[in-house]
Amino acid sequence: MFFLVGLPRKSMKAILDIDLEKVLTNLGILESLRQGQLTCGVCGELVTEQNLRCIYPQGTEVRVCCDRPGCVEKAFSNVKRK
């Protein structure tokens, strides 16, 4: 299960594995993820399909977060504050 945080409202929605590809395509980041071009918005680690944990907004950009517990918590708290 993955999390879509704060898009478009400040709420958390879960995404099932079977729906992830569609969501990533709609956000325009599927190919970037598959090409190894996305990094965690918190720690900077490369995010892959295996370690992707959440998707969240930062300003006008869509960010992704790796599965490290500290990163997930920080991403959630950053979205909650806005």
HTML snippet that shows the backbone in 3Dmol.js (N, CA, C, O; Angstrom):
<script src="https://3Dmol.org/build/3Dmol-min.js"></script>
<div id="view" style="width:600px;height:400px;position:relative"></div>
<script>
const pdb = `
ATOM      1  N   MET A   1       0.841  -1.174   0.000  1.00  0.00           N
ATOM      2  CA  MET A   1       0.000   0.000   0.000  1.00  0.00           C
ATOM      3  C   MET A   1       0.887   1.238   0.000  1.00  0.00           C
ATOM      4  O   MET A   1       1.926   1.271   0.658  1.00  0.00           O
ATOM      5  N   PHE A   2       0.472   2.233  -0.731  1.00  0.00           N
ATOM      6  CA  PHE A   2       1.185   3.489  -0.850  1.00  0.00           C
ATOM      7  C   PHE A   2       0.271   4.596  -0.379  1.00  0.00           C
ATOM      8  O   PHE A   2      -0.939   4.403  -0.262  1.00  0.00           O
ATOM      9  N   PHE A   3       0.843   5.753  -0.110  1.00  0.00           N
ATOM     10  CA  PHE A   3       0.042   6.860   0.374  1.00  0.00           C
ATOM     11  C   PHE A   3       0.155   8.052  -0.553  1.00  0.00           C
ATOM     12  O   PHE A   3       1.238   8.392  -1.029  1.00  0.00           O
ATOM     13  N   LEU A   4      -0.953   8.665  -0.793  1.00  0.00           N
ATOM     14  CA  LEU A   4      -1.044   9.907  -1.545  1.00  0.00           C
ATOM     15  C   LEU A   4      -1.438  10.948  -0.515  1.00  0.00           C
ATOM     16  O   LEU A   4      -2.564  10.940  -0.016  1.00  0.00           O
ATOM     17  N   VAL A   5      -0.531  11.829  -0.201  1.00  0.00           N
ATOM     18  CA  VAL A   5      -0.720  12.753   0.910  1.00  0.00           C
ATOM     19  C   VAL A   5      -0.949  14.166   0.404  1.00  0.00           C
ATOM     20  O   VAL A   5      -0.129  14.703  -0.340  1.00  0.00           O
ATOM     21  N   GLY A   6      -2.062  14.773   0.804  1.00  0.00           N
ATOM     22  CA  GLY A   6      -2.304  16.179   0.523  1.00  0.00           C
ATOM     23  C   GLY A   6      -2.645  16.529  -0.905  1.00  0.00           C
ATOM     24  O   GLY A   6      -2.586  17.706  -1.261  1.00  0.00           O
ATOM     25  N   LEU A   7      -2.997  15.582  -1.735  1.00  0.00           N
ATOM     26  CA  LEU A   7      -3.354  15.865  -3.117  1.00  0.00           C
ATOM     27  C   LEU A   7      -4.792  15.471  -3.358  1.00  0.00           C
ATOM     28  O   LEU A   7      -5.108  14.310  -3.099  1.00  0.00           O
ATOM     29  N   PRO A   8      -5.677  16.291  -3.815  1.00  0.00           N
ATOM     30  CA  PRO A   8      -5.569  17.737  -3.883  1.00  0.00           C
ATOM     31  C   PRO A   8      -5.929  18.407  -2.576  1.00  0.00           C
ATOM     32  O   PRO A   8      -5.666  19.597  -2.404  1.00  0.00           O
ATOM     33  N   ARG A   9      -6.530  17.667  -1.640  1.00  0.00           N
ATOM     34  CA  ARG A   9      -6.868  18.220  -0.332  1.00  0.00           C
ATOM     35  C   ARG A   9      -5.866  17.731   0.686  1.00  0.00           C
ATOM     36  O   ARG A   9      -5.077  16.828   0.406  1.00  0.00           O
ATOM     37  N   LYS A  10      -5.893  18.319   1.859  1.00  0.00           N
ATOM     38  CA  LYS A  10      -4.976  17.906   2.911  1.00  0.00           C
ATOM     39  C   LYS A  10      -5.531  16.695   3.641  1.00  0.00           C
ATOM     40  O   LYS A  10      -5.955  16.778   4.794  1.00  0.00           O
ATOM     41  N   SER A  11      -5.518  15.586   2.951  1.00  0.00           N
ATOM     42  CA  SER A  11      -5.960  14.336   3.533  1.00  0.00           C
ATOM     43  C   SER A  11      -5.055  13.233   3.018  1.00  0.00           C
ATOM     44  O   SER A  11      -4.349  13.411   2.026  1.00  0.00           O
ATOM     45  N   MET A  12      -5.077  12.121   3.677  1.00  0.00           N
ATOM     46  CA  MET A  12      -4.248  11.006   3.263  1.00  0.00           C
ATOM     47  C   MET A  12      -5.136   9.947   2.644  1.00  0.00           C
ATOM     48  O   MET A  12      -6.152   9.559   3.221  1.00  0.00           O
ATOM     49  N   LYS A  13      -4.752   9.485   1.477  1.00  0.00           N
ATOM     50  CA  LYS A  13      -5.497   8.445   0.802  1.00  0.00           C
ATOM     51  C   LYS A  13      -4.540   7.298   0.516  1.00  0.00           C
ATOM     52  O   LYS A  13      -3.389   7.520   0.143  1.00  0.00           O
ATOM     53  N   ALA A  14      -5.010   6.093   0.689  1.00  0.00           N
ATOM     54  CA  ALA A  14      -4.207   4.916   0.396  1.00  0.00           C
ATOM     55  C   ALA A  14      -4.422   4.508  -1.055  1.00  0.00           C
ATOM     56  O   ALA A  14      -5.515   4.658  -1.602  1.00  0.00           O
ATOM     57  N   ILE A  15      -3.373   3.995  -1.662  1.00  0.00           N
ATOM     58  CA  ILE A  15      -3.430   3.525  -3.040  1.00  0.00           C
ATOM     59  C   ILE A  15      -3.037   2.056  -3.023  1.00  0.00           C
ATOM     60  O   ILE A  15      -1.988   1.707  -2.481  1.00  0.00           O
ATOM     61  N   LEU A  16      -3.842   1.205  -3.597  1.00  0.00           N
ATOM     62  CA  LEU A  16      -3.499  -0.203  -3.702  1.00  0.00           C
ATOM     63  C   LEU A  16      -2.442  -0.393  -4.774  1.00  0.00           C
ATOM     64  O   LEU A  16      -2.357   0.389  -5.721  1.00  0.00           O
ATOM     65  N   ASP A  17      -1.643  -1.426  -4.624  1.00  0.00           N
ATOM     66  CA  ASP A  17      -0.591  -1.720  -5.594  1.00  0.00           C
ATOM     67  C   ASP A  17      -1.122  -1.765  -7.023  1.00  0.00           C
ATOM     68  O   ASP A  17      -0.461  -1.298  -7.950  1.00  0.00           O
ATOM     69  N   ILE A  18      -2.307  -2.324  -7.198  1.00  0.00           N
ATOM     70  CA  ILE A  18      -2.851  -2.474  -8.546  1.00  0.00           C
ATOM     71  C   ILE A  18      -3.220  -1.135  -9.182  1.00  0.00           C
ATOM     72  O   ILE A  18      -3.334  -1.046 -10.404  1.00  0.00           O
ATOM     73  N   ASP A  19      -3.409  -0.100  -8.374  1.00  0.00           N
ATOM     74  CA  ASP A  19      -3.772   1.220  -8.886  1.00  0.00           C
ATOM     75  C   ASP A  19      -2.586   2.161  -9.016  1.00  0.00           C
ATOM     76  O   ASP A  19      -2.726   3.245  -9.581  1.00  0.00           O
ATOM     77  N   LEU A  20      -1.426   1.774  -8.509  1.00  0.00           N
ATOM     78  CA  LEU A  20      -0.285   2.681  -8.442  1.00  0.00           C
ATOM     79  C   LEU A  20       0.158   3.169  -9.818  1.00  0.00           C
ATOM     80  O   LEU A  20       0.403   4.362  -9.995  1.00  0.00           O
ATOM     81  N   GLU A  21       0.262   2.283 -10.780  1.00  0.00           N
ATOM     82  CA  GLU A  21       0.720   2.674 -12.110  1.00  0.00           C
ATOM     83  C   GLU A  21      -0.186   3.754 -12.699  1.00  0.00           C
ATOM     84  O   GLU A  21       0.299   4.719 -13.291  1.00  0.00           O
ATOM     85  N   LYS A  22      -1.484   3.597 -12.541  1.00  0.00           N
ATOM     86  CA  LYS A  22      -2.438   4.579 -13.067  1.00  0.00           C
ATOM     87  C   LYS A  22      -2.254   5.933 -12.386  1.00  0.00           C
ATOM     88  O   LYS A  22      -2.258   6.967 -13.054  1.00  0.00           O
ATOM     89  N   VAL A  23      -2.093   5.935 -11.067  1.00  0.00           N
ATOM     90  CA  VAL A  23      -1.903   7.186 -10.323  1.00  0.00           C
ATOM     91  C   VAL A  23      -0.609   7.868 -10.750  1.00  0.00           C
ATOM     92  O   VAL A  23      -0.591   9.076 -10.985  1.00  0.00           O
ATOM     93  N   LEU A  24       0.474   7.098 -10.851  1.00  0.00           N
ATOM     94  CA  LEU A  24       1.760   7.675 -11.261  1.00  0.00           C
ATOM     95  C   LEU A  24       1.701   8.227 -12.681  1.00  0.00           C
ATOM     96  O   LEU A  24       2.302   9.261 -12.974  1.00  0.00           O
ATOM     97  N   THR A  25       0.986   7.549 -13.550  1.00  0.00           N
ATOM     98  CA  THR A  25       0.804   8.034 -14.923  1.00  0.00           C
ATOM     99  C   THR A  25       0.025   9.343 -14.916  1.00  0.00           C
ATOM    100  O   THR A  25       0.410  10.297 -15.592  1.00  0.00           O
ATOM    101  N   ASN A  26      -1.066   9.395 -14.159  1.00  0.00           N
ATOM    102  CA  ASN A  26      -1.884  10.606 -14.090  1.00  0.00           C
ATOM    103  C   ASN A  26      -1.104  11.792 -13.526  1.00  0.00           C
ATOM    104  O   ASN A  26      -1.352  12.935 -13.909  1.00  0.00           O
ATOM    105  N   LEU A  27      -0.168  11.527 -12.624  1.00  0.00           N
ATOM    106  CA  LEU A  27       0.658  12.594 -12.053  1.00  0.00           C
ATOM    107  C   LEU A  27       1.857  12.943 -12.941  1.00  0.00           C
ATOM    108  O   LEU A  27       2.566  13.915 -12.684  1.00  0.00           O
ATOM    109  N   GLY A  28       2.075  12.144 -13.984  1.00  0.00           N
ATOM    110  CA  GLY A  28       3.163  12.414 -14.919  1.00  0.00           C
ATOM    111  C   GLY A  28       4.540  12.029 -14.399  1.00  0.00           C
ATOM    112  O   GLY A  28       5.543  12.593 -14.837  1.00  0.00           O
ATOM    113  N   ILE A  29       4.607  11.068 -13.464  1.00  0.00           N
ATOM    114  CA  ILE A  29       5.911  10.711 -12.904  1.00  0.00           C
ATOM    115  C   ILE A  29       6.273   9.229 -13.072  1.00  0.00           C
ATOM    116  O   ILE A  29       7.318   8.803 -12.580  1.00  0.00           O
ATOM    117  N   LEU A  30       5.453   8.448 -13.740  1.00  0.00           N
ATOM    118  CA  LEU A  30       5.730   7.019 -13.884  1.00  0.00           C
ATOM    119  C   LEU A  30       7.049   6.779 -14.616  1.00  0.00           C
ATOM    120  O   LEU A  30       7.892   6.020 -14.137  1.00  0.00           O
ATOM    121  N   GLU A  31       7.233   7.408 -15.752  1.00  0.00           N
ATOM    122  CA  GLU A  31       8.460   7.181 -16.528  1.00  0.00           C
ATOM    123  C   GLU A  31       9.698   7.661 -15.784  1.00  0.00           C
ATOM    124  O   GLU A  31      10.745   7.018 -15.848  1.00  0.00           O
ATOM    125  N   SER A  32       9.591   8.781 -15.082  1.00  0.00           N
ATOM    126  CA  SER A  32      10.729   9.272 -14.295  1.00  0.00           C
ATOM    127  C   SER A  32      11.096   8.271 -13.205  1.00  0.00           C
ATOM    128  O   SER A  32      12.275   8.039 -12.939  1.00  0.00           O
ATOM    129  N   LEU A  33      10.085   7.681 -12.578  1.00  0.00           N
ATOM    130  CA  LEU A  33      10.325   6.671 -11.550  1.00  0.00           C
ATOM    131  C   LEU A  33      11.031   5.469 -12.162  1.00  0.00           C
ATOM    132  O   LEU A  33      12.021   4.983 -11.615  1.00  0.00           O
ATOM    133  N   ARG A  34      10.531   4.992 -13.283  1.00  0.00           N
ATOM    134  CA  ARG A  34      11.103   3.809 -13.935  1.00  0.00           C
ATOM    135  C   ARG A  34      12.507   4.062 -14.490  1.00  0.00           C
ATOM    136  O   ARG A  34      13.303   3.131 -14.612  1.00  0.00           O
ATOM    137  N   GLN A  35      12.807   5.303 -14.820  1.00  0.00           N
ATOM    138  CA  GLN A  35      14.127   5.637 -15.354  1.00  0.00           C
ATOM    139  C   GLN A  35      15.127   6.013 -14.268  1.00  0.00           C
ATOM    140  O   GLN A  35      16.253   6.407 -14.571  1.00  0.00           O
ATOM    141  N   GLY A  36      14.724   5.894 -13.005  1.00  0.00           N
ATOM    142  CA  GLY A  36      15.630   6.179 -11.901  1.00  0.00           C
ATOM    143  C   GLY A  36      15.938   7.657 -11.732  1.00  0.00           C
ATOM    144  O   GLY A  36      17.050   8.026 -11.356  1.00  0.00           O
ATOM    145  N   GLN A  37      14.950   8.507 -12.012  1.00  0.00           N
ATOM    146  CA  GLN A  37      15.155   9.950 -11.943  1.00  0.00           C
ATOM    147  C   GLN A  37      14.507  10.614 -10.738  1.00  0.00           C
ATOM    148  O   GLN A  37      14.591  11.833 -10.586  1.00  0.00           O
ATOM    149  N   LEU A  38      13.860   9.827  -9.876  1.00  0.00           N
ATOM    150  CA  LEU A  38      13.187  10.415  -8.722  1.00  0.00           C
ATOM    151  C   LEU A  38      13.950  10.099  -7.441  1.00  0.00           C
ATOM    152  O   LEU A  38      14.423   8.980  -7.238  1.00  0.00           O
ATOM    153  N   THR A  39      14.056  11.099  -6.594  1.00  0.00           N
ATOM    154  CA  THR A  39      14.695  10.898  -5.301  1.00  0.00           C
ATOM    155  C   THR A  39      13.717  11.272  -4.198  1.00  0.00           C
ATOM    156  O   THR A  39      12.765  12.022  -4.412  1.00  0.00           O
ATOM    157  N   CYS A  40      13.973  10.738  -3.026  1.00  0.00           N
ATOM    158  CA  CYS A  40      13.132  11.018  -1.868  1.00  0.00           C
ATOM    159  C   CYS A  40      13.205  12.511  -1.552  1.00  0.00           C
ATOM    160  O   CYS A  40      14.292  13.084  -1.473  1.00  0.00           O
ATOM    161  N   GLY A  41      12.054  13.125  -1.376  1.00  0.00           N
ATOM    162  CA  GLY A  41      11.990  14.547  -1.060  1.00  0.00           C
ATOM    163  C   GLY A  41      12.515  14.877   0.325  1.00  0.00           C
ATOM    164  O   GLY A  41      12.678  16.050   0.661  1.00  0.00           O
ATOM    165  N   VAL A  42      12.782  13.860   1.135  1.00  0.00           N
ATOM    166  CA  VAL A  42      13.268  14.077   2.495  1.00  0.00           C
ATOM    167  C   VAL A  42      14.759  13.780   2.604  1.00  0.00           C
ATOM    168  O   VAL A  42      15.527  14.635   3.045  1.00  0.00           O
ATOM    169  N   CYS A  43      15.185  12.564   2.203  1.00  0.00           N
ATOM    170  CA  CYS A  43      16.582  12.162   2.406  1.00  0.00           C
ATOM    171  C   CYS A  43      17.423  12.168   1.142  1.00  0.00           C
ATOM    172  O   CYS A  43      18.649  12.098   1.228  1.00  0.00           O
ATOM    173  N   GLY A  44      16.799  12.251  -0.036  1.00  0.00           N
ATOM    174  CA  GLY A  44      17.543  12.294  -1.284  1.00  0.00           C
ATOM    175  C   GLY A  44      17.884  10.933  -1.868  1.00  0.00           C
ATOM    176  O   GLY A  44      18.524  10.863  -2.918  1.00  0.00           O
ATOM    177  N   GLU A  45      17.471   9.840  -1.210  1.00  0.00           N
ATOM    178  CA  GLU A  45      17.737   8.498  -1.728  1.00  0.00           C
ATOM    179  C   GLU A  45      16.956   8.269  -3.015  1.00  0.00           C
ATOM    180  O   GLU A  45      15.853   8.790  -3.178  1.00  0.00           O
ATOM    181  N   LEU A  46      17.528   7.489  -3.927  1.00  0.00           N
ATOM    182  CA  LEU A  46      16.836   7.127  -5.155  1.00  0.00           C
ATOM    183  C   LEU A  46      15.567   6.369  -4.801  1.00  0.00           C
ATOM    184  O   LEU A  46      15.603   5.438  -3.997  1.00  0.00           O
ATOM    185  N   VAL A  47      14.442   6.762  -5.397  1.00  0.00           N
ATOM    186  CA  VAL A  47      13.170   6.086  -5.148  1.00  0.00           C
ATOM    187  C   VAL A  47      12.858   5.210  -6.354  1.00  0.00           C
ATOM    188  O   VAL A  47      12.877   5.662  -7.499  1.00  0.00           O
ATOM    189  N   THR A  48      12.572   3.950  -6.064  1.00  0.00           N
ATOM    190  CA  THR A  48      12.222   2.970  -7.094  1.00  0.00           C
ATOM    191  C   THR A  48      10.805   2.467  -6.824  1.00  0.00           C
ATOM    192  O   THR A  48      10.167   2.856  -5.846  1.00  0.00           O
ATOM    193  N   GLU A  49      10.336   1.608  -7.697  1.00  0.00           N
ATOM    194  CA  GLU A  49       9.017   1.015  -7.473  1.00  0.00           C
ATOM    195  C   GLU A  49       9.016   0.148  -6.208  1.00  0.00           C
ATOM    196  O   GLU A  49       7.965  -0.066  -5.604  1.00  0.00           O
ATOM    197  N   GLN A  50      10.181  -0.345  -5.810  1.00  0.00           N
ATOM    198  CA  GLN A  50      10.276  -1.206  -4.634  1.00  0.00           C
ATOM    199  C   GLN A  50      10.267  -0.425  -3.318  1.00  0.00           C
ATOM    200  O   GLN A  50       9.777  -0.935  -2.310  1.00  0.00           O
ATOM    201  N   ASN A  51      10.804   0.808  -3.305  1.00  0.00           N
ATOM    202  CA  ASN A  51      10.874   1.533  -2.033  1.00  0.00           C
ATOM    203  C   ASN A  51      10.000   2.792  -1.984  1.00  0.00           C
ATOM    204  O   ASN A  51      10.099   3.574  -1.038  1.00  0.00           O
ATOM    205  N   LEU A  52       9.156   2.990  -2.984  1.00  0.00           N
ATOM    206  CA  LEU A  52       8.221   4.125  -2.985  1.00  0.00           C
ATOM    207  C   LEU A  52       7.186   3.929  -1.887  1.00  0.00           C
ATOM    208  O   LEU A  52       6.543   2.882  -1.817  1.00  0.00           O
ATOM    209  N   ARG A  53       7.022   4.935  -1.024  1.00  0.00           N
ATOM    210  CA  ARG A  53       6.058   4.819   0.069  1.00  0.00           C
ATOM    211  C   ARG A  53       4.974   5.882   0.017  1.00  0.00           C
ATOM    212  O   ARG A  53       3.824   5.585   0.339  1.00  0.00           O
ATOM    213  N   CYS A  54       5.297   7.115  -0.378  1.00  0.00           N
ATOM    214  CA  CYS A  54       4.235   8.115  -0.443  1.00  0.00           C
ATOM    215  C   CYS A  54       4.516   9.137  -1.534  1.00  0.00           C
ATOM    216  O   CYS A  54       5.649   9.312  -1.984  1.00  0.00           O
ATOM    217  N   ILE A  55       3.448   9.801  -1.939  1.00  0.00           N
ATOM    218  CA  ILE A  55       3.470  10.849  -2.957  1.00  0.00           C
ATOM    219  C   ILE A  55       2.819  12.061  -2.310  1.00  0.00           C
ATOM    220  O   ILE A  55       1.740  11.953  -1.729  1.00  0.00           O
ATOM    221  N   TYR A  56       3.471  13.213  -2.409  1.00  0.00           N
ATOM    222  CA  TYR A  56       2.929  14.395  -1.729  1.00  0.00           C
ATOM    223  C   TYR A  56       3.321  15.671  -2.480  1.00  0.00           C
ATOM    224  O   TYR A  56       4.279  15.667  -3.254  1.00  0.00           O
ATOM    225  N   PRO A  57       2.576  16.767  -2.251  1.00  0.00           N
ATOM    226  CA  PRO A  57       2.895  18.028  -2.921  1.00  0.00           C
ATOM    227  C   PRO A  57       3.907  18.834  -2.126  1.00  0.00           C
ATOM    228  O   PRO A  57       3.931  18.797  -0.896  1.00  0.00           O
ATOM    229  N   GLN A  58       4.730  19.551  -2.845  1.00  0.00           N
ATOM    230  CA  GLN A  58       5.600  20.553  -2.221  1.00  0.00           C
ATOM    231  C   GLN A  58       5.570  21.758  -3.155  1.00  0.00           C
ATOM    232  O   GLN A  58       6.195  21.759  -4.216  1.00  0.00           O
ATOM    233  N   GLY A  59       4.840  22.770  -2.743  1.00  0.00           N
ATOM    234  CA  GLY A  59       4.601  23.907  -3.632  1.00  0.00           C
ATOM    235  C   GLY A  59       3.769  23.440  -4.812  1.00  0.00           C
ATOM    236  O   GLY A  59       2.683  22.887  -4.634  1.00  0.00           O
ATOM    237  N   THR A  60       4.274  23.660  -6.007  1.00  0.00           N
ATOM    238  CA  THR A  60       3.559  23.227  -7.207  1.00  0.00           C
ATOM    239  C   THR A  60       4.081  21.896  -7.739  1.00  0.00           C
ATOM    240  O   THR A  60       3.609  21.416  -8.769  1.00  0.00           O
ATOM    241  N   GLU A  61       5.047  21.296  -7.050  1.00  0.00           N
ATOM    242  CA  GLU A  61       5.656  20.041  -7.500  1.00  0.00           C
ATOM    243  C   GLU A  61       5.067  18.837  -6.788  1.00  0.00           C
ATOM    244  O   GLU A  61       4.559  18.936  -5.671  1.00  0.00           O
ATOM    245  N   VAL A  62       5.146  17.702  -7.457  1.00  0.00           N
ATOM    246  CA  VAL A  62       4.775  16.422  -6.861  1.00  0.00           C
ATOM    247  C   VAL A  62       6.061  15.770  -6.395  1.00  0.00           C
ATOM    248  O   VAL A  62       6.992  15.602  -7.182  1.00  0.00           O
ATOM    249  N   ARG A  63       6.123  15.402  -5.135  1.00  0.00           N
ATOM    250  CA  ARG A  63       7.305  14.756  -4.552  1.00  0.00           C
ATOM    251  C   ARG A  63       6.967  13.318  -4.190  1.00  0.00           C
ATOM    252  O   ARG A  63       5.804  12.954  -4.013  1.00  0.00           O
ATOM    253  N   VAL A  64       8.018  12.514  -4.085  1.00  0.00           N
ATOM    254  CA  VAL A  64       7.870  11.142  -3.634  1.00  0.00           C
ATOM    255  C   VAL A  64       8.748  10.942  -2.408  1.00  0.00           C
ATOM    256  O   VAL A  64       9.676  11.710  -2.155  1.00  0.00           O
ATOM    257  N   CYS A  65       8.441   9.913  -1.669  1.00  0.00           N
ATOM    258  CA  CYS A  65       9.167   9.618  -0.439  1.00  0.00           C
ATOM    259  C   CYS A  65       9.530   8.137  -0.426  1.00  0.00           C
ATOM    260  O   CYS A  65       8.739   7.296  -0.854  1.00  0.00           O
ATOM    261  N   CYS A  66      10.721   7.819   0.064  1.00  0.00           N
ATOM    262  CA  CYS A  66      11.140   6.423   0.196  1.00  0.00           C
ATOM    263  C   CYS A  66      10.460   5.789   1.408  1.00  0.00           C
ATOM    264  O   CYS A  66       9.684   6.440   2.107  1.00  0.00           O
ATOM    265  N   ASP A  67      10.756   4.530   1.645  1.00  0.00           N
ATOM    266  CA  ASP A  67      10.065   3.790   2.706  1.00  0.00           C
ATOM    267  C   ASP A  67      10.754   3.836   4.066  1.00  0.00           C
ATOM    268  O   ASP A  67      10.366   3.089   4.965  1.00  0.00           O
ATOM    269  N   ARG A  68      11.744   4.672   4.243  1.00  0.00           N
ATOM    270  CA  ARG A  68      12.354   4.819   5.563  1.00  0.00           C
ATOM    271  C   ARG A  68      11.331   5.465   6.500  1.00  0.00           C
ATOM    272  O   ARG A  68      10.727   6.479   6.150  1.00  0.00           O
ATOM    273  N   PRO A  69      11.134   4.886   7.683  1.00  0.00           N
ATOM    274  CA  PRO A  69      10.115   5.424   8.602  1.00  0.00           C
ATOM    275  C   PRO A  69      10.293   6.911   8.906  1.00  0.00           C
ATOM    276  O   PRO A  69       9.305   7.644   8.950  1.00  0.00           O
ATOM    277  N   GLY A  70      11.506   7.366   9.113  1.00  0.00           N
ATOM    278  CA  GLY A  70      11.741   8.775   9.408  1.00  0.00           C
ATOM    279  C   GLY A  70      11.348   9.676   8.250  1.00  0.00           C
ATOM    280  O   GLY A  70      10.849  10.782   8.460  1.00  0.00           O
ATOM    281  N   CYS A  71      11.571   9.211   7.043  1.00  0.00           N
ATOM    282  CA  CYS A  71      11.219  10.004   5.864  1.00  0.00           C
ATOM    283  C   CYS A  71       9.707  10.108   5.713  1.00  0.00           C
ATOM    284  O   CYS A  71       9.177  11.181   5.424  1.00  0.00           O
ATOM    285  N   VAL A  72       9.024   9.004   5.907  1.00  0.00           N
ATOM    286  CA  VAL A  72       7.562   8.994   5.793  1.00  0.00           C
ATOM    287  C   VAL A  72       6.961   9.947   6.823  1.00  0.00           C
ATOM    288  O   VAL A  72       6.087  10.751   6.498  1.00  0.00           O
ATOM    289  N   GLU A  73       7.430   9.852   8.059  1.00  0.00           N
ATOM    290  CA  GLU A  73       6.913  10.733   9.112  1.00  0.00           C
ATOM    291  C   GLU A  73       7.164  12.203   8.797  1.00  0.00           C
ATOM    292  O   GLU A  73       6.288  13.043   8.999  1.00  0.00           O
ATOM    293  N   LYS A  74       8.356  12.513   8.303  1.00  0.00           N
ATOM    294  CA  LYS A  74       8.685  13.905   7.990  1.00  0.00           C
ATOM    295  C   LYS A  74       7.835  14.413   6.812  1.00  0.00           C
ATOM    296  O   LYS A  74       7.358  15.547   6.841  1.00  0.00           O
ATOM    297  N   ALA A  75       7.650  13.591   5.797  1.00  0.00           N
ATOM    298  CA  ALA A  75       6.810  13.989   4.657  1.00  0.00           C
ATOM    299  C   ALA A  75       5.392  14.273   5.126  1.00  0.00           C
ATOM    300  O   ALA A  75       4.799  15.275   4.725  1.00  0.00           O
ATOM    301  N   PHE A  76       4.833  13.398   5.977  1.00  0.00           N
ATOM    302  CA  PHE A  76       3.489  13.608   6.508  1.00  0.00           C
ATOM    303  C   PHE A  76       3.412  14.902   7.301  1.00  0.00           C
ATOM    304  O   PHE A  76       2.471  15.679   7.138  1.00  0.00           O
ATOM    305  N   SER A  77       4.394  15.136   8.158  1.00  0.00           N
ATOM    306  CA  SER A  77       4.341  16.330   8.995  1.00  0.00           C
ATOM    307  C   SER A  77       4.515  17.601   8.173  1.00  0.00           C
ATOM    308  O   SER A  77       3.918  18.626   8.502  1.00  0.00           O
ATOM    309  N   ASN A  78       5.314  17.560   7.115  1.00  0.00           N
ATOM    310  CA  ASN A  78       5.480  18.727   6.247  1.00  0.00           C
ATOM    311  C   ASN A  78       4.173  19.092   5.557  1.00  0.00           C
ATOM    312  O   ASN A  78       3.851  20.272   5.422  1.00  0.00           O
ATOM    313  N   VAL A  79       3.428  18.103   5.124  1.00  0.00           N
ATOM    314  CA  VAL A  79       2.148  18.342   4.444  1.00  0.00           C
ATOM    315  C   VAL A  79       1.117  18.833   5.451  1.00  0.00           C
ATOM    316  O   VAL A  79       0.328  19.723   5.132  1.00  0.00           O
ATOM    317  N   LYS A  80       1.104  18.280   6.648  1.00  0.00           N
ATOM    318  CA  LYS A  80       0.135  18.680   7.683  1.00  0.00           C
ATOM    319  C   LYS A  80       0.300  20.143   8.067  1.00  0.00           C
ATOM    320  O   LYS A  80      -0.687  20.821   8.353  1.00  0.00           O
ATOM    321  N   ARG A  81       1.543  20.643   8.079  1.00  0.00           N
ATOM    322  CA  ARG A  81       1.801  22.024   8.494  1.00  0.00           C
ATOM    323  C   ARG A  81       1.324  23.042   7.478  1.00  0.00           C
ATOM    324  O   ARG A  81       1.137  24.208   7.828  1.00  0.00           O
ATOM    325  N   LYS A  82       1.124  22.653   6.261  1.00  0.00           N
ATOM    326  CA  LYS A  82       0.760  23.607   5.215  1.00  0.00           C
ATOM    327  C   LYS A  82      -0.712  23.770   5.077  1.00  0.00           C
ATOM    328  O   LYS A  82      -1.172  24.541   4.236  1.00  0.00           O
TER     329      LYS A  82
END
`;
const viewer = $3Dmol.createViewer("view");
viewer.addModel(pdb, "pdb");
viewer.setStyle({}, {cartoon: {color: "spectrum"}});
viewer.zoomTo();
viewer.render();
</script>
